[in-house]
Amino acid sequence: MNILIINAGSSSLKYQLLDMDKEKLIAKGNCEKIGLADPVISYKHDGKEEVFKGAKNHEEAIKKVLDILVDKDNGVIKSFDEINAIGHRVVMGGWIFKESTLIDDKVIEEIEKLSEMAPLHNPANAMGMRACKKVMPNVPQVAIFDTAFHTTMPEVSYMYGLKYEDSVNFHLRKYGAHGTSHRYVVQELAKALKKDVKEVKAITCHLGNGSSITAVRNGESVDTSMGLTPLQGLVMGTRSGDIDPTVVQFLCKDKKMSVDEVITYLNKECGLLGISGITSDMREVEAHADKGNKRCRLALDMLCYSARKYIGSYLATLNGADAIVFTGGIGENRPEMREQIICDMENLGIVLDKEKNNNFKRGQVELISAPSSKVKVYVIPTDEELMMARDTKEIVKKLKKSK
């Protein structure tokens, strides 16, 4: 079964074609600057990379991707008929969607209704679905929600200390994010521990430009750092993370900003970018910090400190853990950050093997804790697209059986 995975953004559309009988990547790429000047489409297959002229809208982007995949000279399939299903990433499933779902017109409408909570993502996700439906109307499509993994959180975790009626009536609660990534690494961790996933108790750290940490008990999310939106939680690339809500009032008054402008500011101008005053790119922040830039060093220290706090609180929540897992762009590739986050935690049962941490093999599951560590520490590369394709495959198989 060949499955096309689509991750549509407001001006981009990432895609992967996977052979799910072998769980093998066939081709992947990204449609960038959709509707903007000089749009391009990248296409990677068989160790080669090519670049094509881009698209003016998402429907055209889908058509161009399909044409590239079946191109007689460089294509990887002979016809559209070889694509058996399409899986779409959706950032916000809210209180409506608790698991991956077969897409129909009503599902798309509900996804669009949730756009207020993910204005940059849900409209684009729905746009990608409509485009695929128009171009390939007979191919089943599945929506995979970033929030679905966190629907197992208990009320005590997801409720805010607001007036109860307002929380319920306006759906003001914690939804989390990165759920597909957290779910994937928990399953991989279970394999590494030689346990059933329902027996796993862990803390999973998805650290990248956007970061979240999740407490997992019996293989399920019981708490996570991101909240109603992805703004809550750790210090991130451009997001402030946790703040006193009264900060919004002071910024409105002192900087003459509207509430909407403050929320944009907190999402796009803060975090590593705002603290360093230079960039949100971790590599550049580290380079400047190493040269003595105090604000860049402070930005890195604040990121690590916020991660330490969440790990510590979740160790208390879980009463210990089998393992701590690092994943995501920073989690997988920055050994010095991992060391700073979990150093001096011996009394909590966490002992890092510095040599293993610094010399781990990228792209595979690696144990980086010392033998004396009661809590194991792993680096596990995430593969959200494969997780999405697995969900899509299962739903389509059930659909075929019911016919």
C-alpha positions as CSV (number, residue, x, y, z in Angstrom):
1,M,0.0,0.0,0.0
2,N,1.4,3.4,-1.1
3,I,0.4,6.3,1.1
4,L,1.0,10.0,0.4
5,I,1.5,12.1,3.5
6,I,0.6,15.8,3.4
7,N,1.6,18.5,5.9
8,A,0.1,21.7,4.6
9,G,1.1,25.1,6.0
10,S,-0.1,28.6,5.1
11,S,2.4,28.9,2.3
12,S,4.0,25.5,2.2
13,L,3.1,21.8,1.6
14,K,5.5,19.1,2.7
15,Y,4.9,15.6,1.3
16,Q,6.2,12.1,1.6
17,L,5.2,9.0,-0.4
18,L,5.7,5.8,1.6
19,D,5.5,2.1,0.7
20,M,3.6,0.9,3.8
21,D,4.0,-2.8,3.0
22,K,7.7,-2.3,3.7
23,E,7.5,0.9,5.7
24,K,9.9,2.4,3.2
25,L,10.2,6.0,2.0
26,I,9.8,6.3,-1.7
27,A,10.1,10.1,-2.2
28,K,9.6,13.3,-0.3
29,G,9.8,17.1,-0.8
30,N,8.4,20.5,0.0
31,C,6.3,23.0,-1.9
32,E,7.6,26.3,-0.6
33,K,6.4,29.9,-1.0
34,I,3.0,28.9,-2.3
35,G,1.2,32.0,-3.6
36,L,4.3,34.1,-3.0
37,A,7.1,35.3,-5.2
38,D,9.4,32.6,-6.7
39,P,7.7,29.5,-5.4
40,V,9.6,26.3,-5.6
41,I,9.1,22.5,-5.2
42,S,11.9,20.3,-3.9
43,Y,11.8,16.5,-4.8
44,K,14.1,13.9,-3.2
45,H,14.2,10.3,-4.4
46,D,16.8,7.6,-4.9
47,G,19.5,9.7,-3.3
48,K,18.9,12.6,-5.7
49,E,17.3,16.0,-5.2
50,E,15.7,18.2,-7.8
51,V,14.0,21.6,-7.7
52,F,11.0,22.6,-9.9
53,K,8.9,25.7,-10.4
54,G,6.4,26.1,-7.6
55,A,2.6,26.8,-7.3
56,K,0.3,29.7,-6.9
57,N,-2.1,27.9,-4.6
58,H,-2.4,24.6,-2.7
59,E,-4.5,22.9,-5.4
60,E,-1.9,23.6,-8.0
61,A,0.8,22.4,-5.6
62,I,-1.0,19.0,-5.2
63,K,-1.3,18.7,-9.0
64,K,2.4,19.5,-9.5
65,V,3.5,17.1,-6.8
66,L,1.5,14.3,-8.4
67,D,2.8,15.1,-11.8
68,I,6.4,15.0,-10.5
69,L,5.7,11.6,-8.8
70,V,4.5,10.1,-12.1
71,D,6.9,11.8,-14.4
72,K,8.1,9.4,-17.1
73,D,11.8,10.3,-16.6
74,N,12.1,11.0,-12.9
75,G,8.9,9.7,-11.3
76,V,8.7,6.9,-8.7
77,I,5.2,5.6,-9.6
78,K,3.6,4.9,-13.0
79,S,0.2,6.4,-12.3
80,F,-2.0,8.1,-9.7
81,D,-3.7,4.7,-9.2
82,E,-0.6,3.5,-7.3
83,I,-1.5,6.0,-4.5
84,N,-3.9,4.1,-2.2
85,A,-4.5,6.7,0.4
86,I,-3.6,10.2,1.6
87,G,-2.8,11.1,5.3
88,H,-3.0,14.8,6.4
89,R,-1.4,16.3,9.5
90,V,-3.8,18.5,11.5
91,V,-2.5,20.6,14.3
92,M,-5.7,21.2,16.3
93,G,-8.3,18.6,16.9
94,G,-9.6,20.3,20.0
95,W,-12.5,18.7,21.9
96,I,-14.0,17.2,18.7
97,F,-11.4,14.8,17.4
98,K,-9.8,12.3,19.8
99,E,-8.2,9.9,17.2
100,S,-7.2,9.8,13.5
101,T,-10.3,10.1,11.4
102,L,-11.5,9.3,7.8
103,I,-12.1,12.6,6.0
104,D,-15.4,13.8,4.6
105,D,-16.9,17.2,4.1
106,K,-18.2,17.4,7.7
107,V,-14.7,16.6,9.1
108,I,-13.2,19.3,6.9
109,E,-15.8,21.8,8.2
110,E,-15.1,20.9,11.8
111,I,-11.4,21.3,11.3
112,E,-12.0,24.8,9.9
113,K,-14.2,25.6,12.9
114,L,-11.2,24.9,15.1
115,S,-9.1,27.5,13.2
116,E,-9.3,30.1,16.0
117,M,-7.1,27.9,18.1
118,A,-4.6,27.2,15.3
119,P,-5.1,30.1,12.8
120,L,-1.8,29.5,11.0
121,H,-2.3,25.7,10.6
122,N,-5.9,24.4,10.5
123,P,-7.0,26.6,7.6
124,A,-4.0,25.4,5.6
125,N,-4.6,21.8,6.7
126,A,-8.2,22.0,5.4
127,M,-7.0,23.6,2.2
128,G,-4.7,20.7,1.5
129,M,-7.6,18.3,2.1
130,R,-9.9,20.1,-0.3
131,A,-7.1,20.3,-2.9
132,C,-6.5,16.5,-2.7
133,K,-10.2,15.8,-2.9
134,K,-10.5,17.8,-6.0
135,V,-7.5,16.3,-7.7
136,M,-8.0,12.7,-6.5
137,P,-11.7,12.5,-5.5
138,N,-11.8,8.7,-5.2
139,V,-8.7,8.2,-3.0
140,P,-9.5,7.9,0.8
141,Q,-8.1,10.6,3.0
142,V,-7.3,10.5,6.7
143,A,-6.7,13.3,9.2
144,I,-4.1,12.7,11.9
145,F,-4.3,15.2,14.8
146,D,-1.3,16.5,16.8
147,T,-3.6,16.8,19.8
148,A,-5.1,13.3,19.7
149,F,-2.4,11.7,21.8
150,H,-3.1,14.1,24.7
151,T,-6.8,13.4,24.9
152,T,-6.0,10.8,27.6
153,M,-5.0,13.6,30.1
154,P,-7.1,13.7,33.2
155,E,-9.1,16.8,34.2
156,V,-6.6,17.7,36.9
157,S,-3.9,18.0,34.2
158,Y,-5.8,19.7,31.4
159,M,-8.1,22.1,33.3
160,Y,-7.1,25.7,34.0
161,G,-7.9,27.5,37.3
162,L,-10.6,29.6,35.6
163,K,-14.2,29.8,36.5
164,Y,-15.4,26.2,35.8
165,E,-18.3,27.2,33.6
166,D,-16.1,29.4,31.4
167,S,-13.6,26.5,31.0
168,V,-16.3,24.2,29.9
169,N,-18.5,26.5,27.8
170,F,-15.6,28.1,25.9
171,H,-13.4,24.9,25.7
172,L,-10.6,26.7,27.5
173,R,-8.3,23.9,28.5
174,K,-4.9,22.3,27.7
175,Y,-4.8,20.4,24.4
176,G,-1.1,20.0,23.9
177,A,0.8,19.5,20.6
178,H,3.5,17.3,18.9
179,G,1.3,14.3,19.9
180,T,2.2,12.3,16.8
181,S,5.9,12.7,17.7
182,H,5.4,11.8,21.3
183,R,3.3,8.8,20.4
184,Y,6.0,7.5,18.0
185,V,8.9,7.8,20.4
186,V,6.9,6.1,23.2
187,Q,6.3,3.1,20.9
188,E,10.0,3.0,19.9
189,L,11.0,3.3,23.6
190,A,8.8,0.3,24.4
191,K,10.7,-1.7,21.9
192,A,14.0,-0.6,23.3
193,L,12.9,-1.5,26.9
194,K,11.4,-4.8,25.6
195,K,8.1,-3.8,27.2
196,D,4.5,-3.6,26.1
197,V,3.8,0.1,25.3
198,K,1.0,0.0,28.0
199,E,3.6,-0.7,30.6
200,V,5.8,2.3,29.7
201,K,6.3,5.2,32.1
202,A,8.4,8.0,30.6
203,I,9.1,11.6,30.0
204,T,9.4,12.5,26.3
205,C,11.1,15.7,25.3
206,H,10.4,17.0,21.8
207,L,12.8,19.9,21.5
208,G,13.1,22.0,18.4
209,N,12.1,25.5,17.2
210,G,8.8,24.5,19.0
211,S,9.3,22.4,22.1
212,S,7.1,20.3,24.3
213,I,7.6,17.8,27.1
214,T,5.1,15.0,27.9
215,A,4.5,12.8,31.0
216,V,3.5,9.3,29.9
217,R,2.0,6.6,32.1
218,N,1.0,3.2,30.8
219,G,1.9,4.4,27.3
220,E,-0.6,7.4,27.5
221,S,-0.2,11.1,27.9
222,V,-1.1,12.3,31.4
223,D,0.3,15.8,31.1
224,T,2.1,18.0,28.6
225,S,3.8,21.4,28.6
226,M,1.9,23.0,25.7
227,G,-1.6,24.3,26.5
228,L,-4.6,25.7,24.8
229,T,-2.2,26.7,22.1
230,P,1.5,25.9,21.4
231,L,2.5,29.2,23.2
232,Q,2.5,27.7,26.7
233,G,5.4,25.7,28.1
234,L,9.1,25.9,27.5
235,V,11.1,28.8,26.2
236,M,11.2,28.2,22.4
237,G,12.7,29.6,19.2
238,T,10.3,32.6,19.0
239,R,7.7,31.7,21.7
240,S,7.9,33.1,25.2
241,G,6.6,29.9,26.9
242,D,5.1,30.2,30.4
243,I,4.5,33.8,31.6
244,D,2.3,35.6,34.1
245,P,-0.9,36.5,32.2
246,T,-0.6,40.0,33.6
247,V,2.3,40.5,31.2
248,V,-0.3,40.9,28.5
249,Q,-1.9,43.8,30.3
250,F,1.4,45.6,30.9
251,L,2.5,45.2,27.2
252,C,-0.9,46.5,26.1
253,K,-0.5,49.6,28.3
254,D,3.2,50.3,28.0
255,K,3.8,49.5,24.4
256,K,0.3,50.6,23.2
257,M,-0.4,47.2,21.7
258,S,-3.7,45.4,21.2
259,V,-4.3,42.0,22.8
260,D,-4.0,40.4,19.3
261,E,-0.7,42.2,18.7
262,V,0.7,41.0,22.1
263,I,-0.2,37.4,21.3
264,T,1.6,37.7,17.9
265,Y,4.5,39.3,19.8
266,L,4.7,36.4,22.3
267,N,4.5,33.8,19.5
268,K,6.9,35.4,17.0
269,E,9.3,37.9,18.7
270,C,10.2,36.3,22.0
271,G,12.0,33.1,23.1
272,L,15.5,32.6,21.9
273,L,15.0,35.4,19.3
274,G,13.8,37.9,21.8
275,I,16.3,37.1,24.6
276,S,19.3,36.9,22.3
277,G,18.3,39.8,20.1
278,I,19.9,38.1,17.2
279,T,18.2,34.9,16.0
280,S,15.9,32.0,16.9
281,D,18.3,29.5,15.2
282,M,19.9,27.3,18.0
283,R,23.1,26.8,16.0
284,E,23.6,30.6,15.7
285,V,22.7,31.3,19.3
286,E,25.2,28.7,20.5
287,A,27.9,30.1,18.2
288,H,27.4,33.6,19.6
289,A,27.2,32.3,23.2
290,D,30.6,30.5,22.7
291,K,32.1,33.8,21.6
292,G,31.0,35.5,24.8
293,N,27.6,36.9,24.0
294,K,25.9,37.1,27.4
295,R,22.4,37.4,26.0
296,C,22.8,34.4,23.8
297,R,24.2,32.4,26.8
298,L,21.2,33.5,28.8
299,A,18.8,32.4,26.1
300,L,20.3,28.9,26.1
301,D,20.4,28.7,29.9
302,M,16.7,29.7,30.1
303,L,15.7,27.1,27.5
304,C,17.5,24.4,29.4
305,Y,16.2,25.6,32.8
306,S,12.6,25.5,31.6
307,A,13.1,22.0,30.3
308,R,14.7,20.9,33.6
309,K,11.7,22.3,35.5
310,Y,9.2,20.3,33.4
311,I,11.2,17.1,33.7
312,G,11.5,17.5,37.5
313,S,7.7,18.2,37.8
314,Y,6.8,15.2,35.7
315,L,9.1,12.9,37.7
316,A,7.0,13.9,40.7
317,T,3.8,13.5,38.7
318,L,4.8,10.0,37.6
319,N,6.6,9.0,40.8
320,G,9.7,8.2,38.8
321,A,10.1,7.0,35.2
322,D,11.5,4.2,33.2
323,A,13.2,6.6,30.9
324,I,13.6,10.2,29.6
325,V,13.6,10.5,25.8
326,F,15.1,13.3,23.7
327,T,13.8,13.8,20.2
328,G,13.3,16.7,17.7
329,G,15.9,18.9,16.0
330,I,17.5,20.0,19.2
331,G,16.8,16.9,21.2
332,E,18.4,14.6,18.6
333,N,21.3,16.8,17.5
334,R,22.5,19.0,20.4
335,P,24.4,16.8,23.0
336,E,25.6,19.8,24.9
337,M,21.9,20.9,25.5
338,R,20.9,17.4,26.6
339,E,23.8,17.4,29.1
340,Q,22.9,20.9,30.5
341,I,19.2,19.9,30.9
342,I,19.8,16.7,32.9
343,C,23.2,17.3,34.6
344,D,23.3,17.1,38.4
345,M,20.2,15.0,38.7
346,E,21.9,12.0,40.3
347,N,19.6,12.3,43.4
348,L,16.6,11.8,41.0
349,G,18.1,8.7,39.6
350,I,19.4,10.2,36.4
351,V,23.1,9.7,35.5
352,L,24.3,10.7,32.0
353,D,27.1,8.9,30.3
354,K,28.9,11.9,28.8
355,E,30.9,9.8,26.3
356,K,27.8,8.1,24.9
357,N,26.0,11.4,24.8
358,N,28.7,13.1,22.8
359,N,29.4,10.2,20.5
360,F,26.0,8.7,19.8
361,K,25.1,7.5,16.3
362,R,22.6,9.9,14.7
363,G,19.5,8.5,13.1
364,Q,19.0,5.5,15.5
365,V,17.8,4.7,19.0
366,E,20.7,5.3,21.4
367,L,20.9,4.8,25.2
368,I,23.0,7.6,26.6
369,S,22.7,7.1,30.4
370,A,25.2,5.4,32.6
371,P,24.7,1.8,33.8
372,S,24.2,3.2,37.3
373,S,21.3,5.4,36.2
374,K,17.9,4.3,37.6
375,V,16.2,6.3,34.9
376,K,17.4,5.4,31.5
377,V,18.0,8.3,29.0
378,Y,17.5,7.7,25.3
379,V,17.9,9.7,22.1
380,I,15.1,8.5,19.7
381,P,14.7,10.1,16.2
382,T,11.1,10.9,15.6
383,D,9.3,10.0,12.5
384,E,5.9,11.7,12.5
385,E,5.2,10.9,8.8
386,L,5.6,7.2,9.4
387,M,3.3,7.4,12.4
388,M,0.7,9.2,10.3
389,A,1.1,6.6,7.5
390,R,0.5,3.8,10.0
391,D,-2.7,5.4,11.2
392,T,-3.8,6.0,7.6
393,K,-3.1,2.4,6.6
394,E,-5.1,1.0,9.5
395,I,-8.2,3.2,8.9
396,V,-8.2,2.5,5.2
397,K,-7.9,-1.3,5.8
398,K,-10.9,-1.1,8.1
399,L,-12.8,0.9,5.5
400,K,-12.1,-1.8,2.9
401,K,-13.2,-4.6,5.2
402,S,-16.5,-2.8,5.9
403,K,-17.4,-2.6,2.3
